[in-house]
Amino acid sequence: MVATSNYKVVGTRPIRPDGTDKVTGRAQYGGDIRLTGMLYGRVKRSPHAHALIKSIDTSKAEKLPGVKAIVTRADFPQHPTGVGELEEGPVTPLPYLFDRVIAGHKARFKGHAVAAVCATDPHIAEDALNLIDVEYEVLPAVTDVREAMADSAPIVQEELRTWTISPLDRAQDDKPSNIASHRTFTIGDVEKGFAEADVIIEREFETSRYHQGYIETHNAVAFWNQDGNLQVWTSTQGYFGVRNSMAELLQLPISQVTVNMVEIGGGFGGKLQVYLEPFAALLSKKTGKPVKMWMTRDEVFEVTGPTSGSYARVKIGAKRDGTFTAMQGYLAYEGGAYPGAPVFQGMNGIFAPYDCPNQLIDGYDVVVNMSKSAAYRAPGTPASMYPSEAVINELADELGMDPMELRLKNGSKQGTQRANGGRFGAPIGNIEVMQAMKDHPHYRSELSGEYRGRGVSMGFWGNAGGESSSSASINTDGTVSLVLGSVDIGGTRASLAMQLAETLGLTMDDVHPKIVGTDAVGFTGNTGGSRTTFAGGWAVQELADQMKAKLIERAAKIWDCQPDGVTYGDDGVLRGPEGKSMTFKQLAAQLPRTGGTIDVGATVNYSTQGPAFGGHICDVEVDPETGKVTILRYTAVQDVGTAIHPSYVEGQIQGAVAQGIGMALSEEYFLKDGSMVNPTFLDYRMPTALDVPMIDVELVEVFNPGHPYGVRGVGEVPIVPPLAAVQTAVNNALGTKMTSLPLSPRVVLEELTKGE
């Protein structure tokens, strides 16, 4: 790790400000909200993956004692206008958002909401669901991305037409299709590049849907007051995103919607969409009472958004000396029943670590009869870089080259031209990460034993910037109250408070961060895309600069001199003429006598976030009798720009590695007639602490010049490399070429017994 020794706070490991409340149970989550007269709501969902809705009869449910209100599609504004739902990618158009929340003339996935009911007791609300009669005409469903692309496939969205998007053109087809878009990135001439190659490897790959697996299920409490103002409490990664979606869906002025702060029990990208909030709001409007709703675990699996299942083809050509001559990728992602699969992000990452003059990348966003996909840590990128990295590992074997030497020979760096039309304009840490992997004791160690193998892989994420707002007040005791609007998932209270303390020359204990709802701070983007420590850091830098300027004015007033005669030091000491000096705390105590409290606010919107790279080394052992894969050793190397709080950075990386191992080995959606047959944590096999070893982390710090402290986002990159690292290790252990994930015991045994 490159030390950040020139800082006093940044790079240290203080205790998290919210830690005590969370470990003692005092922290308030969405499920903890209790309001006077509260009612309890449940959602009626389609049992079919694809069906026309002929009629809905709620009369029997309305007569059940304790039932207070029922809402159907007719209770929603029928022609909402607005932008739509913002996630970690393109905006979901409002008509699709509206239809995703509640079905119109047909249900498009198993679990699609068709009505909602509230009652005085949650059990009564559950009973009422069985009394709502819905008449369906079942239609053929399609749940496989390749089948959905065929001309003969059932059409999921009748009005959908394919957009074909290339760097020079954009056109829309005129016939119904399940392909929402076909996008192309290209550089050079791939046919010429393959003609120049001495070795060419082409492979096909598949990945399952993978769920984020957060512990806290989705929940919402809403109270639509008689004055027309709507109050919402919900587990979300973005208070302002929920506010805007609710205003558009319910056709309310944004100023009449308040989303209040509660803690979040995990998200990883899966809590950027609204699901229950609109129902709770309309039920509250009908009853005049607050309404609380939550999902069961099977609803979370079937109704909310996992990442896309995918099909990919990757073809790479190289000369005998290892120089890449051409790289071609074909990516088809299922987006669920609505457009918006993260194929663009996958295309952006697939060949990012490499400098190759000839590249062609095709990406397809495809709708199928399943719940709409959602963001999940580096959305779309694990499924695209898994194929490319796996092929590069195989290419190294074919060439007789060390896998990291091959990568270093072709590694991208500042100035490298990319297939998406851009260049890496600022310093990037790709080569530094590759070199650190090659030099790591794990990589140089000997791995011996039967059925053991080693794999490596690179990962990439472009990171995000965007709008963030904060405010701060200097208190007379010398502390600072910091107000934030970003949901804290990975420790951003601490990372932002640390940057403010560093800039002001204070200690971490002097800054007290507080997260507030939408009425108490300016607009702040979602916590996602690894943007919060970066963007929020710019905001607190602006706050600190404003505070410094005001403190200098106050000191000048006390010393009866001009402000330009006063300086503010990195140690938090103000110095003036004739050797005069005053600490931050000493001056804070005099604020009431020199003009009053100092309050500052800032809204920033920077796009200088800087991409990040990571690389992983994985050793496995396979039991040929059971097919079980055991991770023996795992090392993750990553460029983090500057590690503001190294413990949080390491934790982010370790958690993402565990999730990536789950994608590679055990997690899988089993479907039958469009229904998920394993929607529980018992049958959906997420790794536990018993399934992974201690994950070693090495931090590389290549300063991002686009941030005051060189920050690069860290949370997305480390979920990308595990898929190819594990797959390569397993194939090396067994001498196989398996390409479809997960490599569960069943899959491994089938491969080992093939041909017997």
GIZI-V735199 format. One record per backbone hydrogen bond with DSSP energy under -0.5 kcal/mol. CO is the residue of the C=O (numbers start at 1). NH is the residue of the N-H. Records with the same first field share a line. If there is no record, write none. Layout:
# GIZI-V735199
CO->NH, NH
This chain:
# GIZI-V735199
1->3
4->7
9->12
16->19
18->22
19->23
20->24
21->25, 26, 27
27->29
28->263
29->32
30->33
35->38
39->292
40->119
41->294
42->117
44->114, 115
46->111
50->139
51->107
52->54, 137
55->135
56->58
57->133
58->62
59->63
61->64
64->67
66->120
69->118
71->116
72->75
73->76
77->80
83->94
84->86
85->87, 92
87->89
91->93
92->85
93->96, 97
94->98
95->99
96->100
97->101
98->102
105->53
106->104
107->51
109->112
112->46
113->103
114->73
115->44
116->71
117->42
118->68, 69
119->40
121->125
122->126
123->127
124->128
125->129
126->129, 130
127->130
128->131
129->132
131->61, 133
132->134
133->57
134->136
135->54, 55
136->138
137->52
142->369
144->148
145->149
146->150
147->150
150->153
154->156
156->158
157->160
160->177
162->164, 173
163->165, 182
164->171
165->184
166->169
169->166
171->164
175->162
178->180, 367
180->163
181->365
182->165
183->363
185->361
187->359
189->193
190->194
191->195
192->196
193->197
194->197
199->318
201->316
203->314
205->312
206->741
207->310
210->307
218->295
219->235
220->293
221->233
222->291
223->225, 231
225->228
229->225, 231
230->258
231->223
232->260
233->221
234->236
237->527
238->242
239->243
240->244
241->245
242->246
243->247
244->248
245->249
246->250
247->251, 252
253->256
254->257
256->230, 258
258->232, 260
259->518
260->234
263->30
264->266
265->216
267->270
268->377
269->272, 375
271->237
276->280
277->281
278->282
279->283
280->284
281->285
282->286
283->287
284->288
290->39
291->222
292->41
293->220
296->300
297->301
298->302
299->303, 304
300->304
304->306
306->374
307->210
309->334
310->207
311->332
312->205
313->330
314->203
315->328
316->201
317->325, 326
318->198, 199
319->322
323->319
326->317
327->360
328->315
329->362
330->313
331->364
332->311
333->335, 366
335->338, 373
336->368
341->343, 344
342->346
343->347
344->348
345->349
346->350
349->352
351->354
353->412
354->356
357->359
358->327
359->187
360->329
361->185
362->331
363->183
364->333, 366
365->180, 181
366->335
368->370
370->337
378->381, 382
380->384
381->384, 385
382->386
384->388
385->389
386->390
387->391
388->392
389->393
390->394
391->395
392->396
393->397
394->398
395->399
396->400, 401
397->400
402->406
403->407
404->408
405->409
406->410
407->410, 411
408->411
410->355
413->416
416->424
418->421
419->186
422->418
423->425
424->415
429->433
430->434
431->435
432->436
433->437
434->438
435->439
436->440
437->440
440->444
441->445
442->445
446->448
449->452
451->622
453->620
455->618
457->616
459->614
461->612
466->606
467->525
468->604
469->485
470->602
471->483
472->600
473->475, 481
474->598
475->478
479->475
480->482, 512
481->473, 483
482->514
483->471
484->516
487->489
491->495
492->496
493->497
494->498
495->499
496->500
497->501
498->502
499->503
500->504
501->505, 506
502->505
507->510
508->511
510->480
511->513
512->482
514->484
517->520
526->528
528->531
529->464
531->535
532->536
533->537
534->538
535->539
536->540
537->541
538->542
539->543
540->544
541->545
542->546
543->547
544->548
545->549
546->550
547->551
548->552
549->553
550->554
551->555
552->556
553->557
554->558
555->559
556->560, 561
562->565
563->566
567->569, 575
569->572
572->584
573->569
574->582
575->567
576->579
577->580
580->576
582->574
583->587
584->588
585->589
587->590
588->591
590->593, 594
591->594, 596
597->599
598->474
600->472
602->470
604->468
606->466
612->461
613->639
614->459
615->637
616->457
617->635
618->455
619->632, 633
620->453
621->630
622->624
623->627
628->623, 630
630->621, 632
633->619
634->696
635->617
636->698
637->615
638->640, 700
640->642, 712
642->644
644->11
645->648, 649
646->650
647->651
648->652
649->653
650->654
651->655
652->656
653->657
654->658
655->659
656->660
657->661
658->662
659->663
660->664
661->665
662->666, 667
664->743
666->685
668->670
669->671
670->677, 678
672->675
675->672
678->680
680->684
683->685
684->686
688->691, 692
691->631
694->634, 696
696->636
698->638
700->640, 641, 702
701->703
703->705
704->707
707->710
710->704
714->718
716->719
717->720, 721
720->723
721->725
722->726
723->727
724->728
725->729
726->730
727->731
728->732
729->733
730->734
731->735, 736
739->206, 741
742->744
744->748
745->749
746->750
747->751
748->752
749->753
751->754
753->756
